[in-house]
Amino acid sequence: MSLSFYMDEHVHRAITSGLRLRGVDVLTVQEDGLQGKNDAKILDRATDLKRILFTQDDDFLVEANLRQQQLLYFPGVIYGHQMMISIGECIRDLELIAKIGEAGDLDNSVRFLPL
């Protein structure tokens, strides 16, 4: 079973499109009607949907760290700094994570791209 992603609103549309073309299950914040909401609400929603959050926004690192310290469950955050990874690399690495990962692999963790 492959993993699914919840894409933060700051993620380039080409990453979402590229993943979908490769058969990866992706839902964006915009499609879910949460554009402009705060980071805590977005991570709560990703948790409710059991989707791993992909972001390029540094603020989510703070939110994930707070949840780790408070021992609050979340299904994982993957972070790729816009200046450190290309769109193609994001697509490649996220596809790999989605297709070989298993439920629970990223629980309560933050992973950084590139792999």
N, C-alpha and C positions, 0 to 999 in steps of 0.2 A: 504494500500500500504506500502510495507516495504522500509526501507532506504537502500542505497547502499554505499559501502566503497571504498576508494582509499587507498591502502596500501603503505606506505613508503618503500623504499628499505631495510631498516634495520629491518623490521618486520620478525620474524621467519616464515619460509615457513609452518610450522605445524599449525600456527594460520590461515593462508589463507586457507589451505586445510580443516581444521576442520570446518571453516565457510561455505565453499562450500558444504561440506557433509551435512550440516544442511539447505541448500537451501538459503544461504545469497549471495547476489550479490556483488562480490568482483572483483576489478581490481587492479593489482599491477603496480607500477612504471616501473618495468622491462618489463612487458607485453606491456605497453604503450610506450616503447622506450625512457623513460626519466631517466634511471639509470645514476647517476653521476651528474645530473643537480642540480642547487642550490635550496634552500628551497622555495624562492619566486616563482620560475618557477613551482615547483611542486604544491604549494598551488594554484597558478593561474590555473593550469590544473585541479585540483580537483574542483575548482570553475566553470570552463567552463563545466565540466562534471556533475555538480550538485551532487557531491559525497562527503561524509564526509571523511576527511583524518584521518586515524589511523596511529599513529607513536609511536616510542619508543625513539625518538631523541629529546633531550632537546632543540635543536636549533629552532624547530618549535614553541615552546612556545614563543620565542622571536618574531618570524615572525607574529604569531597570535596576540600577544600583540600590535605590531606596527600597524597592520590593524585595531584593535579595536580603538586605539588612533586616527587613521586617518579616522575613520568611513568608512572603505572600506569593502564591503560585502565579506564574505566567508561562505561556508555552514557548517562550524564547524570543529573543531579539537578534536580528542579524543587521550589522551596520557596515556600510561601505562608504567611506569618505569620498566625496565627488572628485577631489583632486588626486586621489590615490588609486582609483580603479576606473577603467573604461566601462562604457555601456556593455560592450561585448564580453568583457571579463565578468561583469555582474551577472549577465544572462548565463554564461557558462557555469559559474560557481553556484548560482542559485538553482539551476537545473540539476546539477550534480547532487546538491543537498536534498532537493525535493525527491529525486528518483532513487537515491540509495539510502536516504535517511529513514528512520523508523519512528513511530509515535513515541514521544518521551525523550528522544535523543537530545533535544535542546531545552527541555524543561528548565525554567529558572536560570537560564544562562544567556550570556551575550557572546556572539561570535562575530569576528571581524573578517571582512573581505579586503583583499583577495585571500583565498585559502592558502 
